[in-house]
Amino acid sequence: MGREHKKTIRQAYGLYHRHRIPAEDAELTHVGPETPCGEYLRRFWQPVAMSSELGDLPVVVRILGEDLVLFRDKSGRIGLLDRHCCHRGTSLEFGIVEECGIRCCYHGWKFHVDGRIIETPGEPARSKIKQTTFQGAYPTLEFAGLVFAYMGPPEIRPEFPYYDAFDLPEDKMVAYSLTYPCNWLQIFENVMDPAHGVFLHTRISFEQFSPAWGELPVTEFRESPLGMVYITSRRVGDLVWVRMNDIILPNLAQAGAIWEAGDRAKAFTRVSLTRWTVPIDDTNSLVIGVRHFNEGVNDPQGRHDEAACGKEKVDFLGQTGERVYEERQRIPGDFDAQVSQRPITIHALEHLGATDRGVSMLRRIIRKGIRAVAAGREPDCIRSETSGRISTYCQDSVVRVPQRANRNDELVLRDVGRAIARIVIDEDHGTGRDRLVRVERKIAALLQPPIFTAAE
């Protein structure tokens, strides 16, 4: 008689009874062409490389399970083409970059960045190949030091969405990209897991950011017009630090100040990371985006470092596998926790608890979008620029709310977080930089006594 598979082991030393590993959740994790998740992600502009990676030679890239070649021709236009020449299949990574396109090394066929065949020098003059055949290509654009591609149906290509985080006052955006040898979802959902900041980044090894991160916050999750946010509220003496991280569907995340200590009053400090988690294929991912450097998010102790951001590097601990293995065992970071979950996390083996509510919610709303696209509907989120800049919600605010003996402080923290979230998400303050000023003033006005009497 074969052994019965059980997801949950219910006895000591019982691993023998769980030798058969369930399959991964393919709907959420498989990303190749014509897969449900792959088709969902292809409806959006995706960053595929940093601009600095494009020199005088083509660059091989693999995105969403497709092998492609990326180049900047000598006219300055960027092409993203099928890696294999449509003539005889030679890889265009060995192509010659020229004015207005790239030429295959094998027989000299030349392709425009849009896939048109410009020249077929070995063919007779009467050949119709140039009129009847195209090299596969995807449209691209360049922004903030990143190269983006749209890999979905050409007839429904959206405009590029312009978020207000791209236009913060006195802000410098520095591009970076990291390669993770694991599935995209287990990286992406980390942003909706604020509890890991308490343990992984603070209590387990040492205070990687600031002591305040070790305080278990009062946490809530809610949907937003862009996707979802988490709202965490922590007490730091007489201050309450309210943090909101942003998920912008399908795979963009914004995180607040990395080294926030919560020890001085501030209102509506904006984002320090705007990053996409782009699947290379089912078991490899590209974490790519920009680090923001501005007075609101820079580390008062000077640990922020623009020069430490770029290809396979960023300026805070634990984001790559480059450290010595023994050091990573002693002081693990996000990379180690996420990659070690298996190449693709097996959801059927998880035992989710109260701290995983955000992860569960994120999976639900992604699955909803996947199924909408599979049914031929528009996903329920913003795919392109609407009017003006698109407002985002990631922020840190630190407000003075002294603890009082006659109040349940956990309810106070909850109410402070909810009040700030209502201002940031629900109220209409316009868009762009005017919104930043209005939200900051509204949060500051909210703090005038008496406040938050509901918890008394």
C-alpha positions in Angstrom: 0.0 0.0 0.0 1.4 3.4 -0.9 2.0 6.0 1.7 -0.8 8.6 2.0 0.3 12.2 1.2 -0.5 14.7 3.9 0.2 18.4 3.7 0.4 18.7 7.5 2.7 16.5 9.6 0.8 15.7 12.8 3.4 13.8 14.8 7.0 14.3 16.1 9.7 12.9 13.7 7.0 12.6 11.1 8.7 13.7 7.9 8.5 10.2 6.5 4.8 10.8 5.9 5.3 13.8 3.7 7.7 12.6 1.0 5.5 13.5 -1.8 5.7 17.3 -2.5 2.6 18.9 -4.0 2.8 20.9 -7.2 3.3 24.7 -7.2 0.4 27.0 -7.8 0.8 27.3 -11.6 -1.9 29.9 -12.0 0.1 32.4 -9.9 3.7 31.3 -10.7 4.0 30.1 -14.3 4.8 33.1 -16.6 5.6 31.8 -20.1 3.7 32.7 -23.2 0.0 31.7 -23.1 0.1 30.9 -19.4 -2.6 32.7 -17.3 -0.1 34.7 -15.2 2.2 35.3 -18.2 -0.6 36.8 -20.2 -1.7 39.0 -17.3 1.8 40.4 -16.8 2.2 41.0 -20.5 -0.7 43.6 -20.4 1.7 46.1 -18.7 4.9 47.9 -19.5 7.8 45.9 -17.8 11.4 47.1 -17.2 13.8 44.6 -18.8 17.2 46.2 -18.3 19.0 49.3 -17.1 19.9 51.9 -19.7 23.5 51.6 -18.6 23.7 48.0 -19.8 23.3 49.1 -23.4 26.7 49.8 -25.1 27.8 49.1 -28.6 27.0 45.4 -28.4 23.6 43.6 -28.2 22.5 42.2 -24.9 20.8 38.9 -24.4 17.8 39.1 -22.1 15.3 36.5 -21.0 12.0 37.9 -19.8 8.7 36.1 -19.1 10.2 32.9 -20.5 11.2 34.5 -23.8 14.7 34.7 -25.2 15.3 38.1 -26.7 18.1 40.5 -27.7 18.2 44.1 -26.7 20.3 46.8 -28.4 20.6 50.5 -29.0 21.2 51.2 -32.6 23.5 54.0 -33.8 20.6 56.3 -34.3 19.8 56.0 -30.5 16.7 53.9 -30.9 16.3 50.8 -28.7 15.3 47.5 -30.1 14.0 44.3 -28.4 13.8 41.5 -30.9 13.4 37.7 -30.9 16.9 36.4 -30.2 16.9 34.1 -33.2 17.0 35.5 -36.7 13.9 34.7 -38.7 16.1 33.6 -41.7 18.0 30.7 -40.3 17.9 31.1 -36.5 21.3 32.5 -35.7 21.3 34.5 -32.5 21.3 38.2 -32.9 23.5 38.5 -29.9 26.2 38.2 -32.6 24.6 40.8 -34.8 26.2 44.1 -35.8 24.6 47.2 -34.5 24.2 49.8 -37.2 22.3 53.0 -38.0 18.6 52.2 -38.0 18.9 48.6 -36.8 20.9 45.4 -36.4 22.4 43.1 -39.0 22.6 39.4 -38.6 26.1 38.1 -38.8 25.2 34.9 -40.8 23.8 36.3 -44.0 23.6 40.0 -43.4 19.9 40.5 -43.1 19.2 43.8 -41.4 16.3 44.5 -39.0 14.7 47.7 -37.9 13.9 48.1 -34.1 10.2 47.4 -35.0 11.1 44.1 -36.7 10.9 45.2 -40.3 13.4 43.6 -42.6 15.4 46.5 -44.1 17.9 44.5 -46.2 18.4 40.9 -47.4 21.6 41.4 -49.3 22.0 37.8 -50.5 18.5 37.6 -52.0 17.6 38.6 -55.6 16.3 42.1 -56.1 12.8 40.8 -56.9 12.5 38.9 -53.6 9.3 39.8 -51.6 10.7 38.6 -48.2 11.1 42.2 -47.0 7.4 42.9 -47.7 6.0 39.6 -46.3 8.1 38.8 -43.2 9.0 40.5 -39.9 11.5 39.7 -37.2 9.6 39.4 -33.9 9.9 42.6 -31.9 8.4 44.4 -28.9 8.0 48.1 -28.4 10.3 49.8 -25.9 10.7 53.1 -24.1 13.4 54.5 -21.8 12.7 56.3 -18.5 14.6 57.0 -15.3 17.6 55.0 -16.4 15.5 51.9 -17.2 14.4 50.3 -20.5 10.8 49.2 -20.5 9.0 46.8 -23.0 5.4 46.1 -23.7 5.1 42.4 -24.5 1.3 42.1 -24.8 -1.2 42.3 -27.7 -0.1 45.2 -29.9 -3.7 46.4 -30.4 -4.3 47.1 -26.7 -0.9 48.6 -25.9 -1.4 51.1 -23.0 0.3 54.4 -22.5 3.2 54.3 -20.0 1.9 55.1 -16.5 3.5 58.1 -14.9 3.4 57.9 -11.1 3.8 60.8 -8.7 6.8 59.0 -7.2 8.7 59.9 -10.4 8.3 63.6 -9.6 9.2 64.1 -5.9 10.8 67.4 -4.9 14.6 67.4 -4.7 14.7 63.7 -5.5 17.4 61.8 -7.4 16.4 58.4 -8.9 19.2 55.9 -9.3 18.5 52.7 -11.3 19.5 49.3 -10.0 18.7 45.6 -10.8 19.2 42.3 -9.0 18.8 38.8 -10.2 17.1 36.3 -7.9 17.1 32.5 -8.7 13.5 31.9 -7.7 9.9 32.6 -8.7 8.7 36.2 -8.9 5.8 35.9 -6.5 7.8 34.9 -3.4 9.9 38.1 -3.9 7.0 40.4 -4.7 4.7 39.4 -1.8 7.5 40.2 0.7 6.4 43.8 0.5 3.1 42.9 2.0 4.7 41.0 4.9 5.6 43.7 7.5 6.2 41.1 10.2 9.4 40.0 8.5 10.9 43.4 9.2 10.5 42.7 12.9 12.2 39.4 12.8 14.4 39.0 9.8 15.7 42.5 9.8 15.8 43.2 13.6 15.3 40.5 16.2 16.8 37.4 14.6 20.3 38.8 13.9 20.8 42.5 14.6 19.2 45.8 13.9 19.8 46.1 10.2 17.9 49.4 9.9 16.8 50.9 13.3 15.6 49.7 16.7 12.1 50.8 15.9 11.7 48.0 13.3 11.8 45.5 16.1 8.6 46.7 17.6 5.7 44.5 16.4 3.3 46.9 14.8 -0.5 47.1 14.8 -1.1 46.1 11.2 -4.0 46.5 8.7 -4.2 45.8 5.0 -6.6 47.4 2.5 -7.1 47.6 -1.2 -6.3 50.9 -3.0 -7.1 52.2 -6.4 -3.8 50.9 -7.6 -3.7 47.5 -5.8 -3.2 47.4 -2.0 -1.3 48.9 0.9 -0.3 47.8 4.4 -0.7 50.2 7.3 1.6 49.6 10.2 1.6 51.7 13.4 4.4 51.5 16.0 4.9 53.4 19.2 8.3 55.1 19.7 8.0 56.8 23.1 5.5 59.6 22.8 5.5 59.3 19.0 3.6 56.9 16.7 5.2 55.9 13.4 2.7 55.1 10.7 4.1 53.4 7.6 2.3 52.5 4.4 3.9 50.4 1.7 2.3 50.3 -1.7 1.5 47.5 -4.2 0.8 48.8 -7.7 -0.6 45.9 -9.7 0.5 43.7 -11.2 4.2 43.7 -10.0 5.3 47.1 -8.9 6.0 47.9 -5.3 7.0 51.0 -3.4 8.6 51.0 0.1 9.1 53.8 2.5 12.3 55.1 4.1 14.6 52.1 4.7 16.4 53.5 7.8 13.3 55.2 9.4 13.7 55.4 13.1 10.4 56.9 14.0 12.1 59.2 16.5 11.2 62.7 15.1 7.9 64.1 13.9 7.2 64.2 10.2 4.3 64.0 7.8 4.0 62.2 4.5 7.6 61.3 3.8 7.6 59.5 0.5 9.1 56.5 -1.2 12.7 55.3 -1.1 12.2 52.3 -3.5 10.2 52.0 -6.7 10.8 48.5 -8.0 9.3 45.9 -10.2 9.6 42.2 -9.8 9.8 40.9 -13.3 9.9 37.2 -14.0 12.8 36.0 -16.1 11.1 32.7 -16.3 9.3 30.5 -13.7 12.4 30.1 -11.5 14.4 33.3 -12.0 13.4 36.9 -11.5 14.7 40.4 -12.1 14.2 42.9 -9.2 14.6 46.2 -11.0 13.7 49.8 -10.4 15.1 52.9 -8.8 16.4 54.0 -5.4 15.1 57.4 -4.4 17.6 59.8 -2.7 16.1 62.8 -1.0 16.1 64.5 2.4 12.9 62.7 3.5 14.3 59.2 3.1 18.1 59.5 3.3 19.7 57.9 6.4 20.6 60.5 9.0 23.6 58.3 9.8 24.8 58.5 6.2 24.4 54.8 5.2 22.6 55.6 2.0 25.0 55.5 -1.0 24.1 56.3 -4.6 27.4 54.7 -5.8 26.4 51.4 -4.3 23.3 51.0 -6.6 23.5 49.5 -10.0 23.9 46.1 -11.7 23.5 43.4 -9.1 24.0 45.8 -6.2 22.0 48.1 -3.9 22.9 50.1 -0.8 21.3 48.1 1.9 22.0 44.7 3.4 20.9 41.3 2.3 19.5 41.9 -1.2 22.0 39.7 -3.1 23.8 36.4 -2.7 27.2 38.0 -3.0 28.2 37.8 0.7 30.2 34.9 2.1 27.8 32.0 2.7 28.7 31.7 6.4 27.9 35.4 6.9 24.6 35.0 5.1 23.8 32.2 7.5 24.6 34.3 10.6 22.9 37.5 9.2 20.4 36.5 6.6 18.6 39.0 4.4 15.7 39.2 2.1 17.6 37.3 -0.7 18.3 34.4 1.6 14.8 34.1 3.0 13.1 34.3 -0.3 15.4 32.2 -2.5 15.6 29.4 0.1 11.8 28.9 -0.1 12.5 26.6 -3.1 12.8 27.7 -6.7 9.0 28.0 -6.6 7.3 28.2 -3.2 4.8 25.3 -2.6 1.7 27.1 -1.3 0.1 23.8 -0.3 2.8 23.2 2.3 2.5 26.6 4.0 0.7 27.1 7.3 -0.3 30.8 7.1 -1.1 32.7 10.2 -2.3 36.1 11.3 0.9 37.8 10.1 0.3 36.5 6.6 -3.0 38.3 5.9 -1.3 40.7 3.5 0.3 37.9 1.6 -3.0 36.1 1.3 -4.8 39.2 0.2 -2.1 40.0 -2.4 -2.4 36.5 -3.9 -6.2 36.9 -4.1 -6.1 40.2 -6.0 -3.4 39.0 -8.4 -5.4 35.8 -9.1 -8.5 38.1 -9.7 -6.5 40.0 -12.3 -5.2 36.8 -13.9 -8.7 35.4 -14.3 -10.0 38.7 -15.7 -7.5 38.7 -18.5 -8.1 34.9 -19.1 -11.8 35.7 -19.5 -11.1 38.5 -22.0 -11.8 41.4 -19.6 -9.7 44.4 -18.6 -7.9 43.8 -15.2 -9.3 45.8 -12.4 -6.4 48.2 -12.0 -4.7 51.1 -13.8 -2.8 50.0 -16.9 -1.8 53.4 -18.2 -1.6 57.1 -17.6 -4.9 58.7 -17.0 -4.9 62.5 -16.6 -1.8 63.9 -15.0 0.3 62.0 -12.6 -1.0 58.9 -10.9 -1.2 59.3 -7.2 0.5 56.7 -5.0 0.2 56.0 -1.3 3.6 54.8 0.1 4.6 57.0 3.0 6.0 57.4 6.5 4.5 59.7 9.1 5.6 60.1 12.6 3.1 61.9 14.9 3.1 62.9 18.5 0.4 60.9 20.4 1.5 60.4 24.0 0.5 57.1 25.7 -2.2 57.5 28.4 -3.1 55.1 31.1 -6.9 55.3 30.4 -6.6 54.4 26.8 -6.0 51.0 25.1 -2.8 51.8 23.2 -3.3 49.2 20.6 -6.6 50.8 19.6 -5.0 54.2 19.6 -2.3 52.9 17.2 -4.9 51.4 15.0 -6.9 54.6 15.0 -3.9 56.8 14.2 -3.0 54.5 11.3 -6.6 54.5 9.9 -6.9 58.3 10.1 -3.7 58.8 8.2 -4.6 56.2 5.6 -8.0 57.9 5.0 -6.2 61.2 4.3 -3.7 59.6 2.0 -6.0 57.2 0.1 -9.6 58.3 0.4 -9.5 62.1 0.2 -9.1 64.0 -3.0 -6.1 66.3 -2.7 -5.5 66.6 -6.4 -2.4 65.2 -8.1 1.3 65.8 -8.4 3.3 68.1 -6.1 0.3 70.1 -5.0 -1.1 66.8 -3.5 2.1 66.3 -1.6 1.7 69.6 0.1 -2.0 69.2 0.9 -1.6 65.7 2.3 1.3 66.8 4.5 -0.7 69.8 5.9 -3.8 67.6 6.5 -1.9 65.0 8.4 -0.2 67.8 10.5 -3.6 69.4 11.2 -5.1 66.1 12.2 -2.6 65.9 15.1 -3.8 69.0 16.9 -5.4 67.9 20.2 -7.8 66.4 21.0 -7.4 63.5 18.7 -8.4 59.8 18.4 -11.1 59.8 21.1 -12.7 56.7 19.7 -10.2 54.5 21.5 -10.7 56.0 24.9 
